[in-house]
């Protein structure tokens, strides 16, 4: 769901032992994690959320976010990781993770969760592309277990060999034949997913909620098709797991005129001299502040702060809504100042 980053702060992480490794496909593996009793309360989660995992590869500490493929109704915590060409952490996990090993893991986060408080639960339409099935699987299983809502799943893959959870999906479709419909799409047979295909799948969707996760082109196609068919934007829930290639410590893309950053955190107010190329989060850390953060990839929202003076731009934003950005909220791990002075508050 996000690119690997070099980090140096493991505050909030806990060591979780790998109980079991399940080979899902030739390029995807599931890790069942053992949560110690002393921190079990911190790892309660909602379907659709993710964990931030930290591993050490060739002497570098790297973080990456992975959605839970298990559901809260299950008595286990499981993440599923698909190999990504050039992905250091995903390849390391697929090649070396073994039962008995240990991972540093931060508690669950994320807003890609089922809508709550509905007097009459709406139908659930889910669109997954490739490894985007991971959080979708958690959502589908939870909806089938905890509600009576009908569920329709559209799952796109390059071919049949790349389908993650193929057997489990078939079992669920058989167990819940009256409520669950699963439609597989194989690019090798039908070409890539088009707006026409999406439109056909949602005919007579009615008053439904829509959840989308997968590669950016797939998500863009589905989102545009749904909006074009009249689905209200507030009914769309998206979880993007592709990010830009730049790392947060890349320099040269901030405003050179910025001179100072004022930071308010934990009833403290400090003024820091800005160093070109640093994010707002890096600036806070340089002054010794323990600013909140987790994934550091613009996905979780843990590091959000509100700018009350000045301005900044985010390189990646997969966590904040448009109205939050309009109110001045930014993801500090992805924000570079664009004014001479920036005053931000962690609330």
PEZI-V245624 format. One line per field, one symbol per residue. phi: phi as a letter, one per 40 degrees, with the letter a starting at -180 (. if undefined). burial: b if it has 16 or more other ideal C-beta (glycine too) atoms within 10 Angstrom, else e. Layout:
phi: ???
burial: ???
This chain:
phi: .accbcbbbbdgcbcbcccabbccacbabbbcbccddcbcccbcabdgcbbbbbbbbfgbcbbacbccccbdcccabbbbbccbdgcccccccccbcadgcbbcbcdcahbcbccbgccbdcdbbbbbbfcccdcccccccccccbabccbbbbbbacacccccgdcccccccccbdcbbbbbcbbdccbgccbccccdccbdgcgcbbbbbaicddcccccdccccccgccdcccbbbcbbbcccccccbgbbccccbabcbbafgbbbbbccbdgccccccccccgccccaacfbgbcgcccabcbagaabccbabbcccccccchcbcccbbbcbbcbbbbbcb
burial: bbbbbeeeeeebbbebebeebeebbebbbbbbbebeeeeeeebebbbbbbbbbbbeeeeebbbbbbbbbbbbeeeebbbbbbbbeebbbbbbbbeebeeeeebbbbbbbbbbbbeeeeeebbbbbbbbbbbbbbbbbbbbbbbbeeeebbbbbbbbbeeeebbbbbeebeebeeebeebbebeebbeeeeeebeeebbeebbeebeebbbbbbbbeebbebbbebbeeeebeeebebbbbbbbeeeebeeeeebbeebeebbbbbeeeeeebebeeebbbbbbbbeeebebbbbbbbbbbbbbbbebeebbbebbbbbbbeeeeeeebbbbbbbbbbeeebbbbebe
